[in-house]
Amino acid sequence: MAKPKSGAKKPTPAAKAGAKPAAKKDNAARLDLIRNASKKVATAATKVVKAVAEGAKGKVAAAKKAVAEKVEKAPAAKKAAAKAAPPAPPAKAAGKAGKAAPAAKAAAPAPAGKKGAGKAGGKAPTIVPAGPAVEKPRPRATKLPPVGEPLTKREMEQLLTAGEGRGVMGEGSLKGRLILSGEMPHLVVVGRDKRELTFLLQGPDQEVLPAYVDHKVSVSGLIKKTTNHSGVVEVRKYSAKKPEVEEVAPAPTDSEPKLRYLSPGEVSMAVAAGMGAGIKGFASIRGNLEMMGEDFVLVVSNGGTRQQVSFAIEGKAAVKSLRKHVGQTLQVTGVVDKTSGWGGRITAETVEPRPSEARSVSRDEMELVHIEGEVPTSVDVKLNHGLTVRLQEQPGATWAIEPTLAKRVGLREANFEPGPNGSPATREFFFTPRNPGSFEVEFFLAKAFTPGVVERSFKINVTVRP
């Protein structure tokens, strides 16, 4: 049998078999002691922290003492275990120790830290306050998404309609007013039904946009309508316009009366002589149509006297076809403006012909005395018979007599007769005297709307015989 190369004798198989179980038991005993000591130290440290939180100084001191005792016992237990256990084979012991070392290292830092703090300072450990609350991530976007499909006309309508269009997405542009909500820029857009929609503005310009609060801002980019009333815009381009200062409109003055419907009483005053100057409103009046030069005039009362009330008709739509109704009775509806006691103007909206009133006196079987032109003369007229005087008129003026004299002499009609082929118009006065006697009848050529202004006059003497 060959000798081993090394001088040392190899252990017998019996010795090897008996050494392995003993080494395993010793290592297990050491690990149990270390684990128990680590658990006790951790429990004591927890008690110290609770005592500090409760503010009990006596309990803190007692806990410190307990920690010191536990820490002192731990090395003693380790030494006792080392003495009791025989040295293990180098290779095998190193392998087992390598496995136990991580567990011991993991448990060792806690007691060592507590022990060092207790010995060095002797003060209670301070509690570090919790750090600042973590802010919720804001919906900021530093990078823009890829360009999407342009919005169609139908999608744009849905996007701008409150209560519709949720989920619509595409490239487009919006205009509105910039506001800040939760420190984030939002665009308030007035929708199709005049209801406001709010869009969050995202993108690289998100930190710049708050400088344009209350500005008129136009943005273009990827628009997403996340709800029926709001959405998000990934801003690719934007432009801001400074809000214009709104000019305060001056308060309406009462100098111009409001247009209104005239009451029946006001209409009566408008057509009466010497009354209702300044009345203005919407009304319907009736009268005889006459002409003064190229102007149409509606005579509404006291025709042929110096208390005649007449209104100049205005309005292109109404006066186009009035020439064929000259001398007839018309119903004119429009805005009546009575500037003086003897008339004014009416802006006609509708003009309707009415049948002329039947003459109160028939000229049949009546002896008529006729006077043509401005001829001062004397005439004899039979009682209850007729007298006619025909005078040529001028533009802007009309012939008239005094109202009181018209009653005494029996003025029945003052008819306007347009001249043929553009010749001057004439006015015919028709009298039927009812009282016998001698009368001096004076005719005045006066301004149409100011009968007090007279250009000229002439007189005739009328003798009424039974």
C-alpha positions as CSV (number, residue, x, y, z in Angstrom):
1,M,0.0,0.0,0.0
2,A,1.5,3.3,-1.1
3,K,2.0,6.1,1.5
4,P,0.4,9.5,1.0
5,K,2.5,12.2,-0.5
6,S,2.0,14.7,2.4
7,G,3.4,13.9,5.9
8,A,0.0,14.3,7.7
9,K,-2.1,11.3,8.2
10,K,-5.6,11.3,6.7
11,P,-8.5,10.9,9.2
12,T,-10.1,7.6,9.3
13,P,-13.6,7.2,7.8
14,A,-15.1,6.7,11.2
15,A,-13.7,10.0,12.4
16,K,-15.2,11.8,9.4
17,A,-18.6,10.3,9.9
18,G,-18.7,11.4,13.5
19,A,-17.4,15.0,13.0
20,K,-20.1,16.1,10.5
21,P,-23.1,15.8,12.8
22,A,-21.3,17.6,15.6
23,A,-20.3,20.5,13.4
24,K,-23.9,20.9,12.0
25,K,-25.4,21.0,15.6
26,D,-22.9,23.6,16.7
27,N,-23.6,25.9,13.7
28,A,-27.4,25.6,14.2
29,A,-27.0,26.5,17.9
30,R,-25.0,29.6,17.0
31,L,-27.6,30.7,14.4
32,D,-30.4,30.3,16.9
33,L,-28.6,32.4,19.5
34,I,-27.9,35.2,16.9
35,R,-31.5,35.2,15.7
36,N,-33.0,35.3,19.2
37,A,-30.7,38.2,20.2
38,S,-31.6,40.1,17.0
39,K,-35.3,39.7,17.7
40,K,-34.9,40.9,21.3
41,V,-32.9,43.9,20.2
42,A,-35.5,44.8,17.5
43,T,-38.3,44.5,20.1
44,A,-36.5,46.7,22.5
45,A,-35.8,49.3,19.8
46,T,-39.6,49.4,18.9
47,K,-40.4,50.1,22.6
48,V,-37.9,53.0,22.6
49,V,-39.6,54.6,19.6
50,K,-43.0,54.2,21.2
51,A,-41.8,55.7,24.4
52,V,-40.4,58.7,22.6
53,A,-43.6,59.3,20.7
54,E,-45.6,59.1,24.0
55,G,-43.2,61.6,25.7
56,A,-42.5,59.4,28.7
57,K,-38.9,60.1,29.8
58,G,-38.8,57.3,32.5
59,K,-39.9,54.7,30.0
60,V,-37.2,55.9,27.6
61,A,-34.5,55.5,30.2
62,A,-35.7,52.0,31.1
63,A,-35.8,51.0,27.4
64,K,-32.3,52.3,26.9
65,K,-31.0,50.2,29.8
66,A,-32.8,47.1,28.5
67,V,-31.2,47.7,25.1
68,A,-27.8,47.9,26.6
69,E,-28.2,44.7,28.5
70,K,-29.4,42.8,25.5
71,V,-26.6,44.1,23.4
72,E,-24.1,43.0,26.1
73,K,-25.6,39.6,26.3
74,A,-25.4,39.1,22.6
75,P,-21.5,39.0,22.4
76,A,-21.4,36.8,25.5
77,A,-23.6,34.3,23.9
78,K,-21.5,34.3,20.8
79,K,-18.3,33.7,22.9
80,A,-19.9,30.8,24.8
81,A,-21.1,29.2,21.6
82,A,-17.6,29.6,20.1
83,K,-16.0,27.9,23.2
84,A,-18.4,25.0,23.3
85,A,-18.1,24.1,19.6
86,P,-14.9,22.4,18.4
87,P,-13.2,23.8,15.3
88,A,-14.7,22.5,12.1
89,P,-12.7,21.4,9.1
90,P,-11.4,24.5,7.2
91,A,-13.3,23.9,4.0
92,K,-16.6,22.8,5.5
93,A,-16.6,25.5,8.3
94,A,-15.8,28.2,5.8
95,G,-18.8,27.2,3.7
96,K,-21.2,27.1,6.6
97,A,-19.9,30.4,8.0
98,G,-20.3,32.0,4.6
99,K,-24.0,31.0,4.6
100,A,-24.6,32.3,8.1
101,A,-22.7,35.6,7.6
102,P,-25.4,37.3,5.5
103,A,-28.0,36.6,8.1
104,A,-25.8,38.0,10.9
105,K,-24.9,41.0,8.9
106,A,-28.5,41.7,8.1
107,A,-29.5,41.7,11.8
108,A,-26.3,43.3,13.2
109,P,-26.7,46.9,11.9
110,A,-29.9,47.6,13.9
111,P,-28.5,46.8,17.4
112,A,-25.1,48.4,16.6
113,G,-26.8,51.6,15.5
114,K,-29.0,51.8,18.7
115,K,-26.0,50.9,20.9
116,G,-23.8,53.6,19.4
117,A,-26.5,56.2,19.7
118,G,-27.2,55.2,23.3
119,K,-23.5,55.3,24.4
120,A,-22.4,58.4,22.5
121,G,-25.2,60.9,23.2
122,G,-27.5,59.4,25.8
123,K,-30.4,61.4,24.3
124,A,-33.7,60.2,22.9
125,P,-33.6,59.7,19.2
126,T,-35.2,62.5,17.2
127,I,-38.2,61.9,14.9
128,V,-37.7,63.2,11.4
129,P,-40.9,64.9,10.1
130,A,-42.5,63.6,6.9
131,G,-41.3,65.2,3.7
132,P,-43.5,67.5,1.5
133,A,-46.6,65.9,0.0
134,V,-46.0,64.6,-3.5
135,E,-47.7,66.8,-6.1
136,K,-50.2,65.2,-8.4
137,P,-48.9,65.0,-11.9
138,R,-50.2,68.0,-13.9
139,P,-51.4,67.4,-17.4
140,R,-48.4,69.0,-19.0
141,A,-47.0,67.9,-22.3
142,T,-43.6,69.0,-23.5
143,K,-43.7,67.0,-26.7
144,L,-46.5,67.2,-29.3
145,P,-48.2,64.1,-30.6
146,P,-47.9,63.3,-34.3
147,V,-50.2,65.3,-36.7
148,G,-53.7,63.7,-36.9
149,E,-56.4,63.9,-39.5
150,P,-58.0,67.3,-40.1
151,L,-61.5,67.8,-38.6
152,T,-64.3,67.6,-41.1
153,K,-67.1,70.3,-41.2
154,R,-69.5,67.9,-39.5
155,E,-66.9,67.1,-36.7
156,M,-66.3,70.8,-36.2
157,E,-70.0,71.4,-35.7
158,Q,-70.1,68.6,-33.1
159,L,-67.0,70.0,-31.5
160,L,-68.6,73.4,-31.0
161,T,-72.0,72.1,-29.9
162,A,-72.4,71.9,-26.1
163,G,-73.8,68.5,-25.1
164,E,-72.5,66.7,-28.2
165,G,-69.3,65.5,-29.8
166,R,-67.6,63.6,-27.0
167,G,-64.7,61.7,-28.5
168,V,-64.2,63.9,-31.6
169,M,-60.5,64.3,-32.3
170,G,-58.5,65.9,-35.2
171,E,-56.4,68.8,-36.4
172,G,-58.2,72.2,-36.3
173,S,-58.2,75.7,-34.9
174,L,-60.2,77.4,-32.1
175,K,-60.6,81.0,-31.0
176,G,-61.7,82.2,-27.6
177,R,-60.7,83.9,-24.4
178,L,-57.8,82.6,-22.3
179,I,-58.4,81.9,-18.6
180,L,-56.5,80.2,-15.8
181,S,-58.2,77.3,-14.0
182,G,-56.1,75.4,-11.4
183,E,-53.0,77.4,-12.6
184,M,-53.5,75.8,-16.0
185,P,-54.3,77.7,-19.2
186,H,-57.8,77.1,-20.6
187,L,-59.5,78.5,-23.7
188,V,-63.1,79.5,-23.3
189,V,-64.8,79.1,-26.7
190,V,-68.4,80.3,-27.5
191,G,-70.1,77.4,-29.2
192,R,-72.8,77.3,-31.9
193,D,-75.7,77.6,-29.4
194,K,-74.0,80.5,-27.6
195,R,-72.9,78.2,-24.7
196,E,-69.3,78.2,-23.5
197,L,-66.9,75.3,-24.0
198,T,-63.6,74.9,-22.1
199,F,-60.4,73.4,-23.6
200,L,-57.2,72.7,-21.7
201,L,-54.1,74.0,-23.6
202,Q,-51.2,71.6,-23.6
203,G,-47.8,71.5,-25.4
204,P,-44.4,73.2,-25.1
205,D,-46.1,76.6,-24.9
206,Q,-48.1,75.7,-21.9
207,E,-45.9,77.7,-19.5
208,V,-46.0,80.8,-21.7
209,L,-49.7,81.0,-22.3
210,P,-50.7,82.1,-18.8
211,A,-49.2,85.5,-19.6
212,Y,-52.1,86.1,-22.0
213,V,-55.0,85.8,-19.5
214,D,-58.2,87.5,-20.7
215,H,-56.7,87.9,-24.2
216,K,-58.3,86.8,-27.4
217,V,-56.3,83.8,-28.3
218,S,-56.3,81.7,-31.5
219,V,-54.8,78.2,-31.3
220,S,-54.3,75.4,-33.8
221,G,-53.3,71.8,-33.2
222,L,-54.7,68.5,-32.3
223,I,-58.1,69.0,-30.6
224,K,-59.7,66.3,-28.5
225,K,-63.2,66.7,-27.0
226,T,-63.0,64.6,-23.9
227,T,-66.5,65.4,-22.5
228,N,-69.6,67.0,-24.0
229,H,-68.5,70.4,-22.6
230,S,-64.7,70.4,-22.5
231,G,-61.6,69.0,-24.1
232,V,-57.9,69.3,-24.7
233,V,-55.8,71.1,-27.4
234,E,-52.2,70.1,-28.2
235,V,-51.1,73.6,-29.2
236,R,-48.8,73.7,-32.3
237,K,-49.3,77.4,-33.1
238,Y,-51.0,80.2,-31.2
239,S,-51.6,84.0,-31.5
240,A,-52.9,86.4,-28.9
241,K,-54.6,89.7,-29.3
242,K,-54.8,92.3,-26.6
243,P,-58.5,92.8,-25.5
244,E,-60.0,96.0,-26.8
245,V,-61.4,98.4,-24.3
246,E,-65.1,98.5,-24.8
247,E,-66.5,102.0,-25.3
248,V,-69.4,102.7,-23.1
249,A,-72.3,103.9,-25.2
250,P,-73.8,107.2,-24.1
251,A,-77.1,107.0,-22.4
252,P,-80.0,107.6,-24.8
253,T,-81.4,111.1,-24.5
254,D,-85.1,111.8,-24.2
255,S,-84.9,114.5,-26.9
256,E,-86.2,112.0,-29.5
257,P,-89.5,110.4,-28.5
258,K,-89.9,106.7,-28.9
259,L,-92.0,105.5,-31.9
260,R,-95.4,104.3,-30.6
261,Y,-99.0,103.8,-31.7
262,L,-101.0,107.0,-31.3
263,S,-104.2,106.6,-29.3
264,P,-107.6,107.6,-30.8
265,G,-107.5,110.8,-28.8
266,E,-104.1,111.7,-30.1
267,V,-105.2,110.9,-33.7
268,S,-108.1,113.4,-33.2
269,M,-105.7,116.1,-32.0
270,A,-103.4,115.4,-35.0
271,V,-106.2,116.1,-37.5
272,A,-107.6,119.1,-35.6
273,A,-106.6,122.7,-36.4
274,G,-104.4,124.5,-33.9
275,M,-103.9,121.4,-31.7
276,G,-101.4,118.6,-31.2
277,A,-98.2,120.2,-32.3
278,G,-95.3,117.9,-31.5
279,I,-97.3,114.6,-31.7
280,K,-95.4,111.8,-33.4
281,G,-96.3,108.2,-33.7
282,F,-97.7,105.4,-35.8
283,A,-101.3,106.1,-37.0
284,S,-103.8,105.8,-39.8
285,I,-105.4,109.0,-41.1
286,R,-107.9,109.8,-43.9
287,G,-108.0,112.8,-46.2
288,N,-108.1,114.2,-49.7
289,L,-105.0,114.0,-51.9
290,E,-103.7,117.2,-53.4
291,M,-100.4,118.4,-54.9
292,M,-98.2,121.3,-54.3
293,G,-95.7,121.5,-57.2
294,E,-94.3,117.9,-57.2
295,D,-95.2,117.1,-53.6
296,F,-98.3,115.2,-52.5
297,V,-100.3,116.6,-49.6
298,L,-103.1,114.9,-47.6
299,V,-105.7,117.5,-46.5
300,V,-107.4,116.0,-43.4
301,S,-109.7,118.8,-42.1
302,N,-110.9,122.4,-42.8
303,G,-110.0,122.3,-46.5
304,G,-110.0,125.7,-48.2
305,T,-109.8,127.7,-45.0
306,R,-107.0,129.3,-43.1
307,Q,-107.3,126.5,-40.5
308,Q,-106.7,123.8,-43.1
309,V,-104.7,120.8,-41.6
310,S,-102.6,119.0,-44.2
311,F,-99.7,116.5,-44.2
312,A,-96.9,116.1,-46.8
313,I,-96.6,112.5,-47.8
314,E,-93.1,111.0,-47.8
315,G,-91.8,107.5,-48.6
316,K,-90.8,106.3,-52.0
317,A,-92.7,103.1,-51.9
318,A,-96.0,104.9,-51.1
319,V,-95.7,107.9,-53.5
320,K,-94.9,106.0,-56.7
321,S,-98.4,105.7,-57.9
322,L,-100.2,108.5,-56.1
323,R,-100.6,110.9,-59.1
324,K,-103.6,108.9,-60.5
325,H,-105.4,109.4,-57.1
326,V,-105.1,113.2,-56.9
327,G,-108.4,114.7,-55.8
328,Q,-109.6,111.4,-54.3
329,T,-110.0,110.2,-50.7
330,L,-107.1,108.1,-49.3
331,Q,-106.4,106.2,-46.1
332,V,-102.7,106.6,-45.3
333,T,-101.0,104.5,-42.6
334,G,-97.5,105.4,-41.3
335,V,-95.5,107.6,-39.0
336,V,-97.3,110.9,-38.4
337,D,-95.2,113.9,-37.3
338,K,-97.3,117.0,-36.6
339,T,-94.8,119.9,-36.5
340,S,-97.3,122.7,-36.1
341,G,-101.0,123.2,-35.4
342,W,-101.8,123.1,-39.2
343,G,-99.9,120.0,-40.2
344,G,-96.6,118.3,-40.7
345,R,-95.5,115.2,-42.6
346,I,-96.4,111.5,-42.7
347,T,-94.0,108.7,-43.7
348,A,-96.4,106.4,-45.5
349,E,-96.1,102.7,-45.4
350,T,-99.5,101.8,-47.0
351,V,-101.8,103.9,-49.1
352,E,-105.4,102.7,-49.8
353,P,-107.9,104.6,-51.9
354,R,-111.4,105.1,-50.4
355,P,-114.6,106.0,-52.1
356,S,-115.1,109.8,-52.1
357,E,-117.8,111.0,-49.9
358,A,-121.1,112.0,-51.6
359,R,-121.5,115.7,-52.1
360,S,-123.8,117.2,-49.5
361,V,-125.4,119.6,-52.1
362,S,-126.3,118.7,-55.6
363,R,-125.6,121.4,-58.2
364,D,-128.5,120.2,-60.5
365,E,-131.3,122.6,-61.0
366,M,-129.3,125.4,-59.3
367,E,-128.5,128.8,-60.7
368,L,-124.7,129.2,-60.5
369,V,-122.8,132.5,-60.6
370,H,-119.2,131.9,-61.7
371,I,-116.0,134.0,-61.1
372,E,-112.7,133.1,-62.8
373,G,-109.4,134.4,-61.6
374,E,-108.4,137.2,-59.1
375,V,-111.0,139.7,-60.2
376,P,-112.3,142.1,-57.5
377,T,-115.9,142.4,-58.3
378,S,-119.5,142.5,-57.0
379,V,-122.0,139.7,-57.7
380,D,-125.6,139.0,-56.9
381,V,-126.5,135.5,-55.8
382,K,-130.0,134.1,-55.2
383,L,-130.7,132.5,-51.8
384,N,-130.0,128.8,-51.7
385,H,-128.4,128.9,-55.1
386,G,-124.7,128.6,-56.0
387,L,-121.5,130.7,-56.4
388,T,-118.2,129.3,-57.7
389,V,-114.9,131.0,-57.6
390,R,-111.9,129.4,-59.5
391,L,-108.4,130.6,-58.6
392,Q,-104.9,129.5,-59.9
393,E,-102.6,128.2,-57.2
394,Q,-98.8,128.3,-56.8
395,P,-96.3,125.7,-55.6
396,G,-96.1,125.8,-51.8
397,A,-99.1,128.0,-51.4
398,T,-102.8,127.6,-51.3
399,W,-105.9,129.8,-51.5
400,A,-108.1,130.0,-48.4
401,I,-110.7,132.2,-46.7
402,E,-111.4,132.9,-43.1
403,P,-113.3,130.0,-41.3
404,T,-116.0,132.3,-39.7
405,L,-116.8,133.9,-43.1
406,A,-116.9,130.4,-44.7
407,K,-119.8,129.6,-42.3
408,R,-121.8,132.8,-43.0
409,V,-121.5,132.6,-46.8
410,G,-122.1,128.9,-46.8
411,L,-118.8,127.4,-48.2
412,R,-119.5,123.8,-49.2
413,E,-116.5,122.6,-51.1
414,A,-112.9,123.7,-51.9
415,N,-111.9,121.3,-54.7
416,F,-108.3,120.9,-55.9
417,E,-108.0,120.4,-59.7
418,P,-104.6,119.5,-61.2
419,G,-103.8,121.3,-64.4
420,P,-103.7,119.4,-67.7
421,N,-100.2,118.6,-69.2
422,G,-98.3,120.1,-66.3
423,S,-100.1,123.4,-66.2
424,P,-100.7,125.1,-62.8
425,A,-103.4,123.6,-60.6
426,T,-106.5,125.5,-59.7
427,R,-108.8,125.5,-56.7
428,E,-112.6,125.9,-56.9
429,F,-114.6,127.3,-54.1
430,F,-118.3,126.4,-54.1
431,F,-120.7,128.5,-52.0
432,T,-124.4,128.0,-51.3
433,P,-125.6,131.1,-49.3
434,R,-128.3,130.4,-46.7
435,N,-128.7,133.9,-45.3
436,P,-129.7,137.0,-47.2
437,G,-127.5,140.1,-47.1
438,S,-124.3,141.6,-48.3
439,F,-120.9,139.9,-47.6
440,E,-117.3,140.9,-48.3
441,V,-115.4,137.7,-49.1
442,E,-111.6,137.9,-48.9
443,F,-109.3,135.2,-50.4
444,F,-105.8,134.7,-49.2
445,L,-102.9,133.0,-51.0
446,A,-101.1,131.6,-47.9
447,K,-98.3,129.1,-47.2
448,A,-99.7,125.6,-47.0
449,F,-98.4,124.6,-43.5
450,T,-98.3,128.2,-42.1
451,P,-101.5,129.9,-43.1
452,G,-100.6,133.0,-41.1
453,V,-98.0,133.8,-43.8
454,V,-100.0,135.5,-46.7
455,E,-98.5,136.4,-50.1
456,R,-101.4,138.3,-51.5
457,S,-105.2,138.6,-51.3
458,F,-108.2,140.0,-53.1
459,K,-111.9,140.6,-52.2
460,I,-115.3,140.2,-53.9
461,N,-118.7,141.6,-52.7
462,V,-121.5,139.1,-52.6
463,T,-125.1,140.2,-52.3
464,V,-127.5,137.4,-51.4
465,R,-131.1,138.1,-52.5
466,P,-134.2,136.2,-51.5
